[in-house]
Amino acid sequence: MEKKKVIEELKQKFSEKIKGVPVQLGDEILLIERDSLLDIVQFLKDKPYSYSMLLDLTCVDYKGQEPRFEMVYHLYSIPNVQRLRIKVSLSEKDLRIDSLASLWKNANWLEREVFDMFGVDFKGHPDLKRIFMYDGFEGYPLRKDYPLRKRQPRIQLRK
Amino acid sequence: MIGNFVTTRFNYILGWARKYSLFHYPFITACCGMEYMSTAASHFDWDRFGTGWTRFSPRQSDMLVVCGTISHKLAPVLRTVYDQMTEPKWVMAFGTCAVSGGIYDNYAVVQGSDRIIPVDVYIPGCPPRPETVLDGLIKLQEKIQKQEQEWRWKKRK
């Protein structure tokens, strides 16, 4: 199935939930509303679109802009040999989004990473705790306002 | 007179014995481990310099090879490994990350393993060539030979 056809059918079904489909370097990007993420992703995961693989899930901090954060999802369709990028904007005041852990097992750890590095709250996540940083680490290190040279050592350093 | 002679000779022999029986503990966390392996294995073979025994227990080893990036999360582990080693002990900082943190000047990485434990020899390179490692090893052996060979261990800072 052609990707253009997938996007047309998506537009018909979720017309008011899709904010736009810009093309960047030949790839369509699906900009969608936050509350419809689970529905759209479930729709794409089912046949005949079969975007059954979650390649990656991450977050971007556009400090100084509103909305400040943007979640990025990369899906892959094995039978159609296609990739699809989905973006959801999140404002800093309401940094919450639905978890995809019920649809893909790997979303569990990927969302824990985003939670640890950016502080995004995932609703419906089975075990939302930090994955990389140690207990007692304060702040979110991949946010643009985290000080570049700030260190939070666990033990007393020499010198 | 003869007493002094015996003491210096004994000191010298002890240094000679220690520098050629460096049991080492490889604390490998990153890509420098590959270079450690090629240095330790048959092509470059640092057993020629008396560093053949790899001990995977800190309690049986004399030289700690800090090989790779040390993150703040890992720092207490490295300190514990160092504390568990019995005296006499020496530390080799292997590669730029262990020397100074290298390119990783960020929230996660300790800026040099000497911020955690005392280091005896620094080997630069990203990763260092095996020849560089052997050069550093020979320098460490010279240092061990010249050191005062202590019997009763002072508490190190």
Boltz contact constraints between the chains, C-beta under 6 A:
constraints:
  - contact:
      token1: [A, 134]
      token2: [B, 73]
      max_distance: 6.0
  - contact:
      token1: [A, 141]
      token2: [B, 107]
      max_distance: 6.0
  - contact:
      token1: [A, 153]
      token2: [B, 72]
      max_distance: 6.0
  - contact:
      token1: [A, 154]
      token2: [B, 72]
      max_distance: 6.0
  - contact:
      token1: [A, 154]
      token2: [B, 75]
      max_distance: 6.0
  - contact:
      token1: [A, 154]
      token2: [B, 76]
      max_distance: 6.0
  - contact:
      token1: [A, 155]
      token2: [B, 75]
      max_distance: 6.0
  - contact:
      token1: [A, 155]
      token2: [B, 76]
      max_distance: 6.0
  - contact:
      token1: [A, 155]
      token2: [B, 79]
      max_distance: 6.0
  - contact:
      token1: [A, 157]
      token2: [B, 115]
      max_distance: 6.0
  - contact:
      token1: [A, 158]
      token2: [B, 115]
      max_distance: 6.0
